[in-house]
Amino acid sequence: MTARGVIARLVGAAMFFYLPCSVVMAERGAFDVERWYGILDNVRTRAAANGIGRDTIDATLKYPVFIPSIVKSDRNQAEFTLTLDEYLARTVNSRRIKNGIEMRATYPTMLSRVEQKYNVQPHVILAFWGLESNYGSYRAAHKLTDAFLTLMYEGRRETFFGNQLLALMKIADDNNLDINDIRGSWAGAMGHFQFIPTTLQQYGADGNGDGKIDIIHSVGDAMFSAGNYLHKLGWNPNERIVRRVMLPGNFDISLLDGKTRRPLTDWAMMGVTNPDGLPIPLVDMTAGLVADINLIQQQRADAIAAAAATATYGAGDPNAVDTDVAPMPVIYAYLTYPNFYRIKKWNSSNWYAIAIATLADELKQ
């Protein structure tokens, strides 16, 4: 090992020794300095083998920092239980709609260029921008090199985060970016559309014509990259994303998770209509159905309880009520068209895809 390497290791080790014990403790016990440096050495070797320049490698590994709060976030990801209506109220609010309209007026030329090149409408690009970073107002907290090194050390997904770090280094090297200036979320998402490095590496595009791809500092690059990604996912500007519909009260709720896709004629025969009761359009297309199943189950339970409370026999006893004849509340759901499933390749949440569709509709001109 070179003298410089020895000094770097001593300085790095001293940095950990000065941290409070609670900071340097890992799940397996005391912070494993040898494991940490083994990871750094492996990154250097892999980066060199992948043709990444020495300056970028040195910049990545010069002052690496382990961030305990990231490990805590990774191990304790909160599971929020929101109804669909609550989720939409949080994500598609009046302020986000207002800001989206303002951004459309601010970037009309760029949005038009994205549409011309990638066939993705401005209101769709704006919807993703709004949900991912609130139109760029989200301020990333972590230097991504440190975030990825920390998550590699944590170990649960070492290979995945190692690949993300290598991709980030390659992006910085190819585009002459300061890798220590690239910040993102604790999990590695960055820029206006919260791409992870491997996604950016595959779909990144130069929108402002400067020969570089920088989705953090360039809105044009960010929009072009988002448009390219959606285009490669098969986005069809001639199709809706979702349609809000009404279902019979006794509809089989096992069909409402979006996984079962059938021709629209089949859904119509099963009683699916527009919310006003009129027939749904019957084009030659398959679609799924998505609804808030937990809410429907609660509404059905409430209906049975209400019927039990008013029954002349066994008053108040839900077991005395024939659930087959107790009036069930009407169900509201969403028909999910092919574009819905393309959105789910970006983010696998049904609620997210419906929010994108709802916000996009609000931002149409």
N, C-alpha and C positions, 0 to 999 in steps of 0.2 A: 504494500500500500504506500502511496506517496505521502510525503510529509504533510502536504495540503489536506489529504484525506484523513490522516490521523488527527490533525488539528480540528477539522470539521466535525469529526466524531466526538472529540472531547468537548467542543463547544456545544454540540447538540445534546450530549449527555448532561452537561452542566445545566442546560436550559431546563431539562426535566427534573433534575434534582432540586432546582429552586422552586418548582411548582408545588402547591399544597398537595398533601397525600391524596385528598379526594379527587384531585385532578388527574393524577397519574395512575390511579387504580383502574384496572380493566377487570372484566368479569372473571378472568382466570386468576386474578391476584394482582401483584404489583406490576407496574408497566414493564413490558418485556422489551428492553432496549435492543437486544439482539434481533428480535423479530422485526422491529421497526427498521433497523438498518438493513436487514435482509431484504425487506420490501423496497427500500430505496435503491439498493444495489441491483435488484431485479428490474426495476423501472429503468435504470440507466442502461442496463444490458439490452433490454427489449427495445428501448427507444433507438439506440444506436443501430440495432439490427434492422429496424424499420426505416432507416435513412433519415431520422430526425437530426437536425443540426446540433452541434455541440453547444452553441450559445443557448438554444432553447432548453436543452437538457440541463445545463448548468443553472439556468434561471429557475427551472422547476424545482431543483433539488438543493439550491443554495441555502435557503432558510426554511426547511419544512417544519410545519407546526401541527401537532396533534390537537384536535379540538374535541374535548370530552362531551360538550353539549350536542354535537352531531351524533355521537354514539347513542346518547340518551334519546334523541329524536328518532333515530332509526329503530330502536328497540321498543319505543313506547308511542308508536303512531296511533293517534286518537282515532276512534271510529265514531263519527258523528251520525246520529240517528235523526235525520230530517225527513219530514214528509216531502213529497215532490213539490207541493205548493210552497212549503217553507224554503226549499232549495231555490225555486224560481224567484221567490221574493227577495232572496239574498243576492242572487247572481244577475237577475234582469230587473234592476230597480231603475227608477226615474233618472237618477244621476248618471248611471252607466249609459242609459239610452241617450241622454243629453250630451254626454261627452263623446259618444260615438258619432252623433250628428255633427258635432264640432270638428271631429277628426276627419270626417268625410269632406268637410269644407276646407280643411287645412291641406289635405293630400289628394286632391282630385286627379291630378296628373299621374301620380305614382299608382294610385288605385286603378286608373284606366289602363296604364301600361301592364299591370299585373293581369288584368282581365284579358287584354289583347294577347298576351303571351301564353297564359296558362288556362284561360277559359274559366276562371273562378271570379264570381261577381264581387264587387266592392263590399256589399253588405255582409257577405260571408267572411271575407278577410277581416273586416271590422269586428265581427262577432267573436272570432277566435282571438283577436288582439285584445278585445275588451275582457274576455274571461281569463285569458292567460296572464296578463300583466296590467290590467286596467289601463290600457292604451299607453304602456310604458312608464306609468307612474310608480309601479312596484320597484322598490330598491333592493337589490340582492344583497345579502348580508355576508356571504362567505367567499373567500378566495378559493376558487374551484380546485386548484392543485392541492391545497390543504384538505379540502372536503373529501376529495377522492382518496388521498393517502390515508386519511383517518378511517374512512369506510373500508378500505382494503385491510387495514390493521384489525378492524373490528371483526372481519373474517367471514361473516355470514354469506356475503356475495363478493368475495375478493376478486374472482375472475371478472365479473361484470364491471365492477368499478375500476379494475385495472385496465380493462379495455376502454372505458370512458376516458381515463387519464391519458392513455396513449393516443386516443383520437383527438383529445384536446391539444396535446402537444403537437400533433401533426398539423392540426388546423392553425395553431399559432405560428408554426414554422413556415407553412406554405403561404400564409397571408401576411407575414411580417408583423405579427401582433405581439404585444408585450403580454406574455402569459400570466404574469403576476398582476395584471390589470383586469383579468377576466374574473368576474364575480357571478355568483348564482345562488340558487337555493341550497340548502344543506344536502339535498339528494342529487344535485348536479344539473338542474335545469337552468337555462340561461337565456337572457335576451327578451325581446318584446313578445316572442311566442313560446318561450320556455322550452327550447329544444335541448335535449341532451346531446353531448358531443357526437356520438355515433349517428344520430339522426341528422345533425347538421352536416356531418362529413358526407352523408349520402345525398342530401337534398338541398344543401346550401347553394345559394345563387347570388351573383353580384347584381344588385339592383341599381346602384348609383354609378356604375361604369368606371370605378377607380381601380379595377383589377384585383380587388380584395373582397373577401366575404367576412363582414363584421356585423353580426346580428344584434350586438349590444349597442353600438354607437351609431349605426346606420339604419334608419327606419326603412329606407329603400331595400337594403339587403335583407332585412327581416321580412318585409312583405313579399319580396320575390321568393325567398326561401319557403315561406308558408304556402304561397301559390304553387310552387313547384311540388311541394310535398302533397298537397291536396290533388293536384293534377295527376301525379304518379299513383295516387290511391284510386284514381278512376272517377274523380268528381264529374258529375253531370249537371251543368247549369240549367238544363231544361226540366229537371225533376225537383219536386218538393223534397223536403227533409222529413217532415212529419205532418199529420193532419189530426186535429183533435176530433174525437168521435164519441158517440154514445152507444152503449151496449145494453142488452136486456139485463134485468136485475139478477137473473139466474145464470148468467154467462159463466162458463168454466174458467175460473181464474188461473188455472195452471197454464193457460195459453197466453198469459199476459206478461211474460218476462222478455218478450222480443225474440226468443230463440226459435219459435215456431213460425215459419213463413209460408203463407199460402196465397193463391191468386185472390185478387180483390173480389172476384165473383163469389168465392167461397165465404169470405168474411161477410159479404152482403147477405148471403143466404142464411147466415147464422145470426142475423139481426143487427149487424153493425151499420149505423147511420151517422149522418152529420148530427151535431148537437141539437139542431132544430127539428130533427126527425126526418129530414129529406134524405134521399138515397146518396150514398157516396159515389164519386165518379168511378166508373168501371173501365179503366184503361187496362191494357195487357201488361200487368206488372204484378210481381209478388210483393207482399209486405208482411211485417210482423205487427204485434200489438204489445204496447207497454203501458202499464198502469201502476198506481201505488197500491200494491197488493195488501200490504199491512193495513192501509186505510180502509180498503174495501172489506177486509175481514172484520175490522172494528165496526164499520157501519152495519154489516150484516148481523153482528152480535147485538148491536144496539137495537136493530129492528126486531130481532127475536125477543129481546128482553122487554121491549115496549109492547109487543103482542101478548107476552105472558102476563104483563101487568094489567092488561085490560080484558083478559080472558074471563069468561063466566065460570069456568071450571079451573081448579088449581090456580087461582089468582096469584100472580107473582112467581109462579114456578115455571121456569123456561122449559123444563122437561115435559110439561103438560101441553106444550104448543107444537103443533105439526109444522116443522120447519119447511116442509115442501109447499105449504100454502100460506105461510106467513109472508106478507108483502116485503120484497127485497128492494132496497134502494137502487135507482138507476146508476149505472157505472159509466164514468167518463174515463177515456183512455186516449192513446195516441197510436194511429197507424204509423208504422215506421217503414219508410221507403228505402231504396238502396243507398241513397246518400247518408242516411242515418248510420248505416253500418260502416260506411267509409269514415265517418267521424269517429266511430268506436275503435278504429285502428289508430287514431291519434290519441284518444282517451277512452278506455273501455267502459266508462260509466254510462248507464242509460240516462241518468239525470243530467249529466254533462251534455250529452248529445241533444237532449230536448231543450236544454238551456241555450245551446248554440243556435238551434232552429228558432227558438222564440226571440232571442236577441236579434238574429239576422232579419227576421220578419219586421221587427220594430225599426230597423235601420234601412229598410228599403226606401227608394225614392219613387 
